Amino acid sequence: MRSKDFMARLDHKRIVDAIAAAEAKTSGEIRVFIQRGEVADDPLPFAEKKFVDLGMQKTADRNAVLILVAPRPQKFAVVGDEGIHTKCGREFWEQLVATMRGHFQREEFTDALVEAIVTAGDLLAAHFPRRSDDRNELSNDVVEGS
């Protein structure tokens, strides 16, 4: 599926609202990125590079989460920065990806993203609760790019 068609099928408001609600409980940051074009066989290294390209490793507590979807090759990955990854481990991310995969297979694209955002947000809130001096470090908008 072309990224343009995928973007058209998303409920952007619902996704942005889910990010805002999740981030209201945590100092963590969540970002959704839609990749135009192809991605190599394993999307995780690509997502890790995009995480750095987007400057997500620069958050104060190293607790950002990137959800990357590449509609054309039908691949996706979720990356958590070192601050959050050390708290939850690989199993958390594997379970999150498995849940998303089920939604994507049923073409429930918005549901896949919202559920991942809520789940990641709950984990972030448990380990990185919101502080009085928190500020939104990254845009909540769904970003599309190459």
C-alpha positions in Angstrom: 0.0 0.0 0.0 1.3 3.4 -0.8 2.0 5.7 2.2 -0.4 8.3 0.8 -3.2 5.8 0.8 -2.2 4.5 4.3 -2.2 8.1 5.6 -5.6 8.7 4.2 -7.0 5.7 6.1 -5.7 6.9 9.4 -7.8 8.8 11.9 -5.1 11.4 12.6 -7.1 13.2 15.3 -7.5 9.9 17.3 -3.8 9.2 17.0 -2.7 12.7 18.1 -5.2 12.6 20.9 -3.9 9.2 22.1 -0.3 10.6 22.1 -1.4 13.7 24.0 -3.3 11.6 26.6 -0.4 9.2 27.0 2.1 12.1 27.4 -0.1 13.9 29.9 0.8 11.1 32.4 4.6 10.9 31.7 7.7 12.8 30.9 8.2 10.4 28.0 7.7 11.2 24.4 5.9 9.2 21.7 6.1 9.7 18.0 4.5 8.0 15.0 6.5 8.1 11.7 5.2 6.8 8.4 8.0 5.9 6.0 7.5 6.5 2.3 9.0 3.9 0.0 10.9 0.7 0.8 12.7 -0.5 3.9 15.3 -3.2 4.2 14.4 -6.7 5.2 14.5 -6.0 9.0 12.8 -2.7 9.8 14.3 -2.5 13.3 17.7 -1.2 12.3 16.1 1.3 10.0 13.8 2.5 12.8 16.7 2.8 15.1 18.5 5.0 12.6 15.3 7.1 12.0 15.0 7.5 15.8 18.4 9.2 15.8 17.7 11.1 12.6 14.6 12.6 14.3 16.7 13.6 17.3 14.6 11.4 19.6 17.6 10.4 21.7 17.9 14.0 22.8 15.0 13.9 25.2 16.0 14.8 28.8 15.3 11.3 30.3 16.2 9.3 27.2 12.6 7.9 27.3 11.2 8.5 23.8 9.4 5.8 21.8 9.2 5.8 18.0 6.5 3.8 16.2 7.6 3.5 12.6 5.3 2.1 9.8 6.4 1.5 6.2 3.1 0.8 4.4 4.5 -0.1 1.0 6.7 -3.1 2.2 4.1 -3.7 5.0 6.7 -3.5 7.8 6.8 -1.7 11.1 9.0 -1.4 14.2 8.9 0.1 17.6 12.0 1.6 19.2 12.4 2.8 22.8 15.3 4.9 23.9 17.8 3.4 26.5 16.0 5.0 29.5 12.8 3.1 28.9 14.3 0.0 27.3 16.3 -0.8 30.4 13.0 -0.6 32.4 11.0 -3.0 30.3 13.3 -5.2 28.2 12.9 -6.9 24.9 9.8 -8.9 25.8 7.7 -5.8 26.2 8.5 -4.6 22.7 7.9 -8.1 21.2 4.5 -8.3 22.8 3.6 -4.8 21.6 4.7 -5.6 18.1 2.7 -8.8 18.1 -0.5 -7.0 19.2 0.1 -4.4 16.5 0.6 -7.1 13.8 -2.8 -8.5 14.6 -4.5 -5.1 14.0 -2.5 -4.5 10.8 -3.5 -7.9 9.4 -7.1 -6.9 9.9 -6.3 -3.5 8.3 -7.2 -1.8 11.6 -4.4 0.7 11.1 -5.5 3.4 13.5 -6.3 0.8 16.2 -2.8 -0.7 15.9 -1.2 2.7 16.4 -3.5 3.8 19.2 -3.2 0.6 21.2 0.6 0.8 20.8 0.6 4.4 22.0 -1.6 3.6 25.0 0.5 0.6 26.0 3.8 2.5 25.6 2.3 5.5 27.4 1.3 3.3 30.4 4.8 1.9 30.6 6.3 5.3 30.4 3.9 6.6 33.1 4.9 3.8 35.4 8.6 4.5 35.2 8.7 8.2 34.2 5.7 10.0 35.7 5.0 13.5 34.6 6.7 16.2 36.5 5.5 19.7 37.1 8.3 21.1 34.9 7.6 18.8 31.9 7.3 20.2 28.5 6.3 18.6 25.2 9.7 17.9 23.6 8.5 16.4 20.3 5.5 17.0 18.1 2.5 14.8 18.6 1.6 14.9 14.9 1.9 11.8 12.7 5.0 12.5 10.6 5.5 11.2 7.0 8.8 11.2 5.3 11.6 9.3 3.7 
